[in-house]
Amino acid sequence: MKTTVLVLLFSLFLALPAPGAVDVADLRGPKIDELYFVLVRDADSQLLALERGETHLLADLARPVDIERLSRRDDIELSLTQAFHMMEMGFNLRRHPWDDLALRQAIASVIPRDEIVRDLFGGYSAALETFLPPVSPYFEPDVTRWPHDPERARSLLSEAGWSWDGSGSLVTPDGKSLPPARLLSPLAQVSPTTADLAQRLARALNSLGLTVTVENLDFSVLVERLNRHDFDLFLLAWSLTRDPDSLYAFFHSSMDVKDGYNMAGLHDADLDVLLEGLRQAPDEASARRFASEVQRELARLLPAIPLYSRYAVTAHRKEWTGFIASDRATPDNLWSLLNIAPASGELAPFRWTLTDEPRNLNPLATATATDWTVLGLIYESLLSIDPYDLSDRPGLAESWDVSVIDVGGKAATRLTFRLGPDLVWHDGRPLTASDVAFTLGHLKALAVPRFFDNVKDVADVSVADERTVVVTMDGVSFWHLHNIGGLPVFPAHIVGDVEAWRTWQPTTESHGDLTGLIGSGPFVFREYRPGQYVRLSRFDGYRRLKGQP
């Protein structure tokens, strides 16, 4: 209780600019010339680097002791907000015994969520029982709950025909012993709290009569194992978005493909119907209803076990000003990078702590948050998201229109995007509506897993003029605008020449003084030194530097 009280008191002193403090429509940046993503994998070394001024920003602070340590410094400012974060323990439902519902429900009943949140995070996280975080506008609290109750867990198994042998090991309903299983988790050096969590989960599962050990892996290896479906159990955190249609990508049976997001391999016909209803919801009321029904069904099926949603805590040095934060966004965001500058003195490179190694700076093949922390500054989308209220704002498109049309007697959605004037790629070539049309057609033709859910309903793309693209989507869906408007737009003259997209290594290509990572975003990729840093420079042709919103 004492720790919780201290945390609540401390949270009152976390600095958050008042919503609306900076009108992002007026931003004309970036102001900095160079941006370094400095790799510091060890958690203690990350703190030291920030304290010494070797780095200027450290995001995703998780250990309460680290937060309290930094809060005592006069030269560092902390920000806290609820995050679109979910930590889960997933099952491989393609393998026995994880395909057994009673076993999954019993496992959920032996996991002490509240104790985990208290011990590991000191109150900086919230125990989670569903598959959307509390900050989501679509969060559904009224779901089947699985509180810590070992006796209930054993009763569930007994009622389903499970038993225990003389040594306390679980025996299946058909009288077979279970082989040992492994829980995949990131390395302790990179994510100490997650590694600790993995050990706690393994002990909880073993108390039920299972034999589970933790296998700590480099994150890129862990992701590869998941993509190959070579696992029993996994521990993974997700950075979610404002829209709940991500549930479709995670759990619809059609998404159980190599490199797909349905890592659990869930196939449930009734759930598929609900997910399709969510995906095709014509309005917000329908979207909310289906989102709630999907969450209730997932809480029963448990293809994974939601564990907690972490608060986002970010620290930055006070000699830099211009950070943009709100009750929904900490300062580690694009808007801040467009606005920050030294509080005094000459302009200097900004150094952002990167806590894990970029493994695959291939925008077509990677889905990791680390890689997209970098790539998200190189490529832009048609729409951007307001950091204060999460509403749609202009991106590459200065305006857009959504209408329902009739196509062959069936209702369809027409999205019309009007691009801003004089858009250019990093190499100086014009960015036109043809590049947008290429991006949508190319991603659909390749069936790129990361973007497949966004483009699968694209029926037609046409270019009205150099600045206007018209996209026809099958059916009517509340999400069509965000699915298309949120995609990164790729240059046809670069990506169109890529033959083996899965193995493309754009950082090794030479295009004049650039690499293959040519986008239209505020920063240009310059250099990646493994184990040290990624260096980006300001794109002087960026649209906001030319006065566009």
C-alpha positions as CSV (number, residue, x, y, z in Angstrom):
1,M,0.0,0.0,0.0
2,K,2.8,2.4,0.9
3,T,4.4,2.0,-2.6
4,T,1.1,2.6,-4.3
5,V,0.5,5.8,-2.3
6,L,3.9,7.1,-3.1
7,V,3.4,6.4,-6.8
8,L,0.0,8.2,-6.8
9,L,1.5,11.2,-5.0
10,F,4.5,11.2,-7.3
11,S,2.4,11.1,-10.4
12,L,0.9,14.4,-9.5
13,F,4.2,16.0,-10.1
14,L,4.9,14.5,-13.5
15,A,5.0,17.4,-16.0
16,L,2.4,17.4,-18.7
17,P,1.8,20.4,-20.9
18,A,-1.8,21.5,-20.9
19,P,-3.8,20.1,-23.9
20,G,-3.7,22.7,-26.6
21,A,-0.5,24.2,-25.4
22,V,1.0,24.0,-29.0
23,D,-1.2,24.2,-32.1
24,V,0.4,21.4,-34.2
25,A,-1.1,23.0,-37.4
26,D,1.4,25.9,-36.9
27,L,4.5,23.7,-36.6
28,R,7.2,24.5,-39.1
29,G,9.9,22.0,-38.5
30,P,12.0,20.1,-37.9
31,K,14.3,22.7,-36.4
32,I,17.2,20.3,-35.6
33,D,19.7,19.4,-38.2
34,E,20.5,15.9,-37.1
35,L,18.8,13.2,-35.1
36,Y,20.8,10.3,-33.5
37,F,19.1,7.1,-32.3
38,V,21.7,6.0,-29.8
39,L,21.7,2.3,-29.0
40,V,21.9,1.6,-25.2
41,R,20.5,-1.8,-24.4
42,D,21.3,-2.1,-20.7
43,A,18.7,-0.5,-18.5
44,D,21.2,1.0,-16.0
45,S,23.4,2.3,-18.7
46,Q,20.3,4.0,-20.3
47,L,19.8,6.0,-17.1
48,L,23.5,7.0,-16.8
49,A,23.5,8.1,-20.4
50,L,20.5,10.4,-19.8
51,E,21.9,11.7,-16.5
52,R,25.3,12.5,-18.1
53,G,23.7,14.3,-21.1
54,E,25.0,11.7,-23.5
55,T,21.4,11.2,-24.6
56,H,18.5,13.6,-24.4
57,L,15.4,11.4,-24.3
58,L,14.6,8.1,-22.8
59,A,11.1,6.6,-23.4
60,D,9.2,3.6,-22.0
61,L,10.6,3.7,-18.4
62,A,9.1,0.8,-16.6
63,R,11.0,0.2,-13.3
64,P,9.6,2.3,-10.5
65,V,13.1,2.7,-9.0
66,D,14.3,4.3,-12.2
67,I,11.3,6.7,-12.4
68,E,11.8,7.7,-8.8
69,R,15.6,8.2,-9.3
70,L,15.1,10.5,-12.3
71,S,12.3,12.4,-10.6
72,R,14.8,13.7,-8.0
73,R,16.9,15.4,-10.7
74,D,16.5,19.1,-11.5
75,D,17.8,18.7,-15.0
76,I,15.3,16.0,-16.2
77,E,11.6,16.3,-16.8
78,L,9.2,13.3,-16.6
79,S,5.9,12.8,-18.4
80,L,3.3,10.2,-17.8
81,T,0.1,9.1,-19.6
82,Q,-2.0,6.1,-20.2
83,A,-0.6,4.2,-23.1
84,F,-2.1,2.1,-26.0
85,H,0.0,-0.8,-24.5
86,M,-0.9,-4.4,-23.9
87,M,1.3,-7.2,-22.5
88,E,0.1,-10.7,-23.2
89,M,1.1,-14.3,-22.8
90,G,0.2,-16.0,-26.0
91,F,-0.5,-19.7,-26.8
92,N,0.3,-21.7,-29.9
93,L,-3.2,-23.1,-30.5
94,R,-1.8,-25.2,-33.4
95,R,-0.2,-27.5,-30.8
96,H,-1.6,-29.6,-28.1
97,P,-2.3,-29.0,-25.2
98,W,-2.7,-25.3,-25.8
99,D,-5.7,-25.9,-28.1
100,D,-7.6,-27.1,-25.0
101,L,-9.9,-24.3,-23.7
102,A,-10.2,-25.6,-20.2
103,L,-6.4,-25.6,-19.8
104,R,-6.2,-22.0,-21.1
105,Q,-8.9,-20.9,-18.7
106,A,-7.2,-22.7,-15.8
107,I,-3.9,-21.1,-16.7
108,A,-5.6,-17.7,-16.6
109,S,-6.8,-18.5,-13.1
110,V,-3.3,-19.2,-11.7
111,I,-1.7,-16.0,-12.9
112,P,-1.6,-13.3,-10.1
113,R,-2.0,-10.2,-12.3
114,D,-2.5,-7.8,-9.4
115,E,0.6,-9.1,-7.6
116,I,2.6,-8.8,-10.8
117,V,1.6,-5.2,-11.4
118,R,2.3,-4.3,-7.8
119,D,5.6,-6.0,-7.5
120,L,7.1,-5.2,-10.9
121,F,5.6,-1.8,-11.6
122,G,4.7,-0.3,-8.3
123,G,1.4,1.0,-9.6
124,Y,2.7,2.3,-13.0
125,S,0.6,-0.3,-14.8
126,A,-3.0,-1.5,-14.7
127,A,-3.9,-5.2,-14.6
128,L,-5.7,-6.1,-17.9
129,E,-8.5,-8.6,-18.5
130,T,-9.4,-7.8,-22.1
131,F,-7.6,-7.2,-25.3
132,L,-7.8,-3.4,-25.5
133,P,-6.2,-1.0,-23.0
134,P,-8.3,1.2,-20.7
135,V,-7.2,4.3,-22.7
136,S,-8.9,3.0,-25.8
137,P,-12.3,4.6,-26.6
138,Y,-13.5,1.1,-27.3
139,F,-12.4,-0.6,-24.1
140,E,-15.0,-3.0,-22.7
141,P,-14.8,-3.6,-18.9
142,D,-17.7,-6.0,-18.7
143,V,-16.0,-9.3,-19.7
144,T,-15.5,-12.7,-18.2
145,R,-12.8,-12.3,-15.6
146,W,-10.2,-14.8,-14.4
147,P,-9.0,-13.6,-11.0
148,H,-6.1,-15.4,-9.2
149,D,-7.8,-18.5,-7.9
150,P,-5.7,-21.7,-8.0
151,E,-8.6,-23.8,-6.6
152,R,-10.9,-22.7,-9.4
153,A,-8.1,-23.6,-11.9
154,R,-7.9,-27.1,-10.6
155,S,-11.7,-27.5,-10.6
156,L,-11.9,-26.3,-14.3
157,L,-9.4,-29.0,-15.2
158,S,-11.0,-31.7,-13.2
159,E,-14.4,-31.0,-14.7
160,A,-12.8,-31.3,-18.2
161,G,-11.3,-34.7,-17.4
162,W,-7.7,-33.6,-16.6
163,S,-5.9,-35.2,-13.7
164,W,-2.5,-35.3,-11.9
165,D,-0.1,-38.1,-11.4
166,G,1.7,-39.0,-8.2
167,S,4.4,-36.3,-8.8
168,G,1.8,-33.6,-9.3
169,S,2.2,-33.4,-13.1
170,L,-0.8,-32.8,-15.3
171,V,-2.3,-35.7,-17.2
172,T,-4.5,-35.2,-20.2
173,P,-8.1,-36.4,-20.4
174,D,-6.9,-39.4,-22.5
175,G,-4.3,-40.3,-19.9
176,K,-1.1,-38.9,-21.5
177,S,1.7,-37.0,-19.9
178,L,2.6,-33.6,-21.2
179,P,6.1,-32.8,-22.7
180,P,8.1,-29.8,-21.3
181,A,7.2,-26.5,-22.8
182,R,9.0,-23.2,-23.3
183,L,7.9,-19.7,-22.8
184,L,9.7,-17.3,-25.2
185,S,10.7,-14.0,-23.8
186,P,13.1,-11.1,-24.6
187,L,16.6,-11.0,-23.1
188,A,16.9,-9.8,-19.6
189,Q,19.5,-7.3,-20.6
190,V,17.1,-5.6,-23.0
191,S,13.9,-5.9,-21.0
192,P,14.6,-6.9,-17.4
193,T,11.0,-6.5,-16.2
194,T,9.7,-8.7,-19.0
195,A,12.3,-11.3,-18.2
196,D,11.3,-11.2,-14.5
197,L,7.6,-11.5,-15.5
198,A,8.4,-14.5,-17.7
199,Q,9.9,-16.3,-14.7
200,R,6.9,-15.5,-12.5
201,L,4.6,-16.8,-15.2
202,A,6.6,-20.0,-15.6
203,R,6.3,-20.6,-11.8
204,A,2.6,-20.0,-11.9
205,L,2.1,-22.5,-14.8
206,N,4.3,-25.0,-13.1
207,S,2.2,-24.8,-9.9
208,L,-0.6,-26.2,-12.0
209,G,1.3,-29.3,-13.0
210,L,2.9,-28.1,-16.2
211,T,6.6,-28.1,-16.9
212,V,7.5,-24.7,-18.4
213,T,10.9,-23.1,-18.7
214,V,11.7,-19.6,-20.0
215,E,13.7,-19.3,-23.2
216,N,15.2,-15.7,-23.4
217,L,15.9,-14.7,-27.0
218,D,17.1,-11.7,-28.9
219,F,14.0,-9.9,-30.0
220,S,14.6,-10.4,-33.7
221,V,15.0,-14.2,-33.1
222,L,11.9,-14.2,-31.0
223,V,9.9,-12.6,-33.7
224,E,11.2,-15.0,-36.3
225,R,10.2,-18.0,-34.1
226,L,6.7,-16.5,-33.9
227,N,6.5,-15.9,-37.6
228,R,7.5,-19.6,-38.2
229,H,4.9,-20.7,-35.6
230,D,7.8,-22.4,-33.8
231,F,6.8,-21.9,-30.2
232,D,4.6,-23.1,-27.3
233,L,4.1,-19.9,-25.4
234,F,5.3,-16.4,-25.8
235,L,5.4,-13.1,-23.9
236,L,5.0,-10.0,-26.0
237,A,4.0,-6.4,-25.6
238,W,1.9,-4.6,-28.2
239,S,1.8,-0.9,-29.0
240,L,-1.8,-0.6,-30.2
241,T,-3.6,2.2,-32.1
242,R,-6.7,4.3,-31.5
243,D,-8.9,1.9,-33.6
244,P,-10.0,-1.5,-32.3
245,D,-10.0,-3.1,-35.7
246,S,-6.5,-4.4,-34.9
247,L,-8.4,-7.2,-33.2
248,Y,-9.3,-8.5,-36.7
249,A,-5.6,-8.7,-37.6
250,F,-4.7,-10.4,-34.3
251,F,-7.5,-13.0,-34.2
252,H,-9.4,-13.5,-37.5
253,S,-8.7,-17.0,-39.0
254,S,-7.7,-15.4,-42.3
255,M,-4.7,-13.7,-40.6
256,D,-3.2,-17.0,-39.6
257,V,-0.5,-16.9,-42.3
258,K,3.3,-16.8,-42.2
259,D,4.4,-13.5,-40.8
260,G,0.8,-12.7,-40.0
261,Y,-0.5,-11.1,-36.8
262,N,-2.7,-14.1,-35.7
263,M,0.3,-15.6,-34.0
264,A,-1.9,-17.8,-31.8
265,G,-3.4,-19.5,-34.8
266,L,-7.0,-18.9,-33.5
267,H,-9.7,-20.3,-35.8
268,D,-13.2,-19.8,-34.4
269,A,-16.2,-19.4,-36.8
270,D,-18.4,-17.5,-34.3
271,L,-15.6,-15.0,-33.5
272,D,-14.8,-14.6,-37.2
273,V,-18.4,-13.4,-37.7
274,L,-18.1,-10.8,-34.9
275,L,-14.7,-9.7,-36.2
276,E,-16.1,-9.2,-39.7
277,G,-18.9,-7.2,-38.2
278,L,-16.4,-5.0,-36.4
279,R,-14.3,-4.7,-39.6
280,Q,-17.4,-3.8,-41.7
281,A,-19.1,-1.6,-39.1
282,P,-20.7,1.3,-41.1
283,D,-20.8,3.8,-38.2
284,E,-19.4,4.4,-34.7
285,A,-22.4,2.9,-32.9
286,S,-22.0,-0.4,-34.7
287,A,-18.2,-0.3,-34.2
288,R,-18.7,0.1,-30.5
289,R,-21.2,-2.7,-30.3
290,F,-19.0,-5.2,-32.2
291,A,-15.9,-4.1,-30.4
292,S,-17.6,-5.0,-27.1
293,E,-18.9,-8.3,-28.3
294,V,-15.5,-9.3,-29.7
295,Q,-13.7,-8.4,-26.4
296,R,-16.3,-10.5,-24.4
297,E,-15.8,-13.5,-26.7
298,L,-12.0,-13.2,-26.6
299,A,-12.1,-13.1,-22.8
300,R,-13.8,-16.5,-22.9
301,L,-11.7,-18.1,-25.6
302,L,-8.4,-16.8,-24.3
303,P,-6.1,-17.3,-27.4
304,A,-3.7,-15.3,-25.2
305,I,-3.9,-14.0,-21.7
306,P,-3.9,-10.2,-21.3
307,L,-1.7,-9.3,-18.4
308,Y,-1.4,-5.5,-18.0
309,S,-1.4,-2.2,-19.7
310,R,1.6,0.0,-18.8
311,Y,1.5,3.7,-18.3
312,A,3.9,5.5,-20.7
313,V,6.7,7.3,-18.8
314,T,9.2,9.4,-20.7
315,A,12.2,11.4,-19.5
316,H,13.9,14.2,-21.3
317,R,16.6,16.7,-20.4
318,K,15.5,20.2,-19.7
319,E,18.1,21.9,-21.8
320,W,15.8,21.0,-24.7
321,T,12.5,22.7,-25.1
322,G,9.5,22.4,-27.4
323,F,8.3,19.0,-26.5
324,I,4.6,18.3,-27.2
325,A,2.7,16.0,-24.7
326,S,-0.8,15.5,-23.6
327,D,-2.9,13.1,-21.5
328,R,-2.7,10.7,-24.5
329,A,0.8,11.3,-25.8
330,T,4.2,11.4,-24.1
331,P,6.9,13.6,-25.6
332,D,8.5,10.8,-27.6
333,N,6.5,11.6,-30.8
334,L,6.8,13.1,-34.2
335,W,5.3,16.4,-33.2
336,S,8.0,16.9,-30.6
337,L,10.7,16.2,-33.2
338,L,9.2,18.9,-35.4
339,N,9.3,21.5,-32.6
340,I,12.3,20.8,-30.2
341,A,15.4,23.0,-30.0
342,P,18.0,23.7,-27.4
343,A,16.9,26.1,-24.7
344,S,20.0,28.1,-25.3
345,G,23.2,28.1,-27.3
346,E,23.8,26.8,-30.8
347,L,21.8,24.1,-32.5
348,A,23.1,20.6,-31.7
349,P,22.2,17.0,-32.7
350,F,19.3,15.5,-30.7
351,R,20.1,12.1,-29.2
352,W,17.2,9.7,-28.6
353,T,17.8,6.5,-26.6
354,L,17.1,3.4,-28.6
355,T,16.8,0.4,-26.2
356,D,17.1,-2.3,-28.8
357,E,19.0,-2.9,-32.0
358,P,17.2,-2.2,-35.3
359,R,17.2,-5.5,-37.0
360,N,15.5,-5.0,-40.3
361,L,15.1,-1.5,-41.7
362,N,13.0,-2.9,-44.5
363,P,9.6,-1.1,-44.4
364,L,8.0,-4.0,-46.3
365,A,9.1,-6.8,-44.0
366,T,9.5,-5.4,-40.5
367,A,6.8,-5.0,-37.9
368,T,8.8,-4.2,-34.8
369,A,8.3,-1.0,-32.8
370,T,12.1,-0.4,-32.8
371,D,12.4,-0.4,-36.5
372,W,9.3,1.7,-37.0
373,T,10.5,4.3,-34.5
374,V,13.1,5.0,-37.2
375,L,11.1,4.3,-40.3
376,G,8.1,6.3,-39.1
377,L,10.3,9.5,-39.5
378,I,11.3,8.6,-43.0
379,Y,8.0,7.7,-44.5
380,E,4.7,9.6,-44.2
381,S,1.0,8.7,-44.5
382,L,-1.9,10.5,-46.1
383,L,-3.3,11.3,-42.6
384,S,-1.7,12.2,-39.3
385,I,-3.1,11.9,-35.8
386,D,-3.6,14.9,-33.4
387,P,-1.6,14.3,-30.2
388,Y,-4.3,15.9,-28.1
389,D,-7.6,14.3,-29.1
390,L,-6.5,11.6,-31.6
391,S,-8.5,13.1,-34.4
392,D,-7.5,13.1,-38.1
393,R,-5.2,15.8,-39.3
394,P,-3.6,16.4,-42.7
395,G,-0.6,14.4,-43.6
396,L,0.4,14.1,-47.2
397,A,-3.2,14.7,-48.0
398,E,-4.4,18.3,-47.3
399,S,-8.1,17.2,-47.6
400,W,-10.1,14.1,-48.0
401,D,-13.7,13.0,-48.6
402,V,-15.6,9.8,-47.7
403,S,-18.7,8.8,-49.6
404,V,-20.9,5.6,-50.1
405,I,-21.4,4.6,-53.7
406,D,-23.2,1.9,-55.6
407,V,-21.0,-0.6,-57.5
408,G,-22.8,-3.3,-59.3
409,G,-25.8,-3.1,-57.0
410,K,-23.6,-3.3,-53.8
411,A,-22.6,-0.5,-51.5
412,A,-19.0,0.5,-51.6
413,T,-16.9,3.2,-50.0
414,R,-15.1,5.9,-52.1
415,L,-12.2,7.7,-50.5
416,T,-10.9,10.8,-52.3
417,F,-7.6,12.2,-51.1
418,R,-6.2,15.6,-52.3
419,L,-2.5,15.8,-51.8
420,G,-0.7,19.0,-50.7
421,P,1.1,21.1,-53.3
422,D,4.7,20.6,-54.3
423,L,5.4,17.4,-52.4
424,V,8.8,15.8,-53.1
425,W,10.7,12.7,-52.1
426,H,14.1,12.9,-50.4
427,D,15.8,12.6,-53.7
428,G,13.9,15.6,-55.1
429,R,11.6,13.8,-57.4
430,P,7.9,14.8,-57.2
431,L,5.5,12.8,-55.0
432,T,2.2,12.5,-56.8
433,A,-1.1,10.7,-56.7
434,S,0.6,8.0,-58.8
435,D,2.9,7.1,-55.9
436,V,-0.2,6.6,-53.7
437,A,-1.9,4.4,-56.2
438,F,1.3,2.4,-56.6
439,T,1.6,1.9,-52.9
440,L,-1.9,0.6,-52.5
441,G,-1.7,-1.7,-55.5
442,H,1.8,-2.9,-54.7
443,L,1.0,-3.8,-51.1
444,K,-2.1,-5.7,-52.1
445,A,-0.4,-7.6,-54.9
446,L,2.5,-8.6,-52.6
447,A,0.1,-9.4,-49.7
448,V,2.6,-7.9,-47.3
449,P,1.5,-9.2,-43.9
450,R,2.1,-6.0,-42.0
451,F,-0.2,-4.1,-44.4
452,F,-2.5,-6.9,-45.7
453,D,-5.4,-6.0,-43.4
454,N,-5.3,-2.4,-44.5
455,V,-5.5,-3.1,-48.3
456,K,-7.4,-6.4,-48.6
457,D,-10.7,-4.5,-49.3
458,V,-9.2,-2.2,-51.9
459,A,-11.3,-2.8,-55.1
460,D,-9.9,0.0,-57.3
461,V,-7.5,2.9,-57.3
462,S,-7.6,5.7,-59.9
463,V,-5.6,8.9,-60.4
464,A,-7.8,11.8,-61.1
465,D,-4.8,14.2,-61.5
466,E,-1.3,14.6,-60.1
467,R,-2.7,15.6,-56.7
468,T,-5.9,13.6,-56.5
469,V,-6.3,9.8,-55.9
470,V,-9.6,8.0,-55.6
471,V,-9.8,4.7,-53.8
472,T,-12.8,2.4,-54.0
473,M,-13.2,0.0,-51.1
474,D,-15.4,-3.1,-51.0
475,G,-18.3,-2.6,-48.6
476,V,-19.0,0.1,-46.1
477,S,-16.7,0.4,-43.1
478,F,-16.1,2.9,-40.4
479,W,-12.4,2.0,-40.6
480,H,-11.7,2.3,-44.3
481,L,-10.4,5.9,-44.0
482,H,-7.9,5.1,-41.3
483,N,-6.8,1.8,-43.0
484,I,-5.8,3.7,-46.1
485,G,-5.0,7.0,-44.7
486,G,-2.6,5.5,-42.1
487,L,-0.4,3.6,-44.6
488,P,3.1,4.8,-45.3
489,V,3.4,6.0,-48.9
490,F,6.3,4.6,-50.9
491,P,8.1,6.0,-53.9
492,A,7.2,4.0,-57.0
493,H,10.6,4.7,-58.6
494,I,12.4,3.0,-55.7
495,V,10.1,0.3,-54.3
496,G,8.7,-0.7,-57.7
497,D,12.2,-2.0,-58.7
498,V,12.4,-4.3,-55.6
499,E,12.0,-7.9,-56.6
500,A,12.6,-9.9,-53.4
501,W,10.7,-7.7,-51.0
502,R,11.2,-10.0,-48.0
503,T,15.0,-9.8,-48.2
504,W,15.3,-6.3,-49.4
505,Q,18.1,-4.4,-47.7
506,P,17.5,-0.7,-48.5
507,T,20.2,0.6,-46.3
508,T,22.9,-1.1,-48.4
509,E,21.6,0.4,-51.7
510,S,23.1,3.6,-53.2
511,H,21.0,6.2,-54.8
512,G,23.3,9.1,-55.3
513,D,24.1,10.3,-51.8
514,L,21.1,8.5,-50.4
515,T,20.2,4.8,-49.7
516,G,17.1,2.9,-50.7
517,L,15.3,4.3,-47.7
518,I,13.9,7.3,-49.6
519,G,10.7,8.7,-48.2
520,S,9.0,12.1,-47.8
521,G,9.1,12.4,-44.1
522,P,10.9,15.1,-42.0
523,F,14.1,13.1,-41.7
524,V,16.5,11.5,-44.2
525,F,18.3,8.2,-43.4
526,R,22.0,8.7,-43.4
527,E,23.8,6.0,-41.5
528,Y,23.4,2.9,-39.4
529,R,26.2,1.6,-37.3
530,P,25.2,-1.6,-35.6
531,G,25.7,-1.5,-31.9
532,Q,26.1,2.3,-31.9
533,Y,23.5,4.5,-33.6
534,V,21.2,5.3,-36.4
535,R,21.8,8.8,-37.9
536,L,19.1,10.9,-39.6
537,S,19.3,14.4,-41.0
538,R,16.6,17.0,-41.5
539,F,14.9,16.9,-44.9
540,D,15.0,20.5,-46.1
541,G,12.3,19.8,-48.7
542,Y,9.8,18.7,-46.0
543,R,6.3,20.1,-46.6
544,R,6.0,21.7,-43.1
545,L,9.2,23.6,-43.7
546,K,7.5,25.1,-46.8
547,G,4.5,26.2,-44.7
548,Q,2.1,23.3,-45.3
549,P,0.0,22.0,-42.3
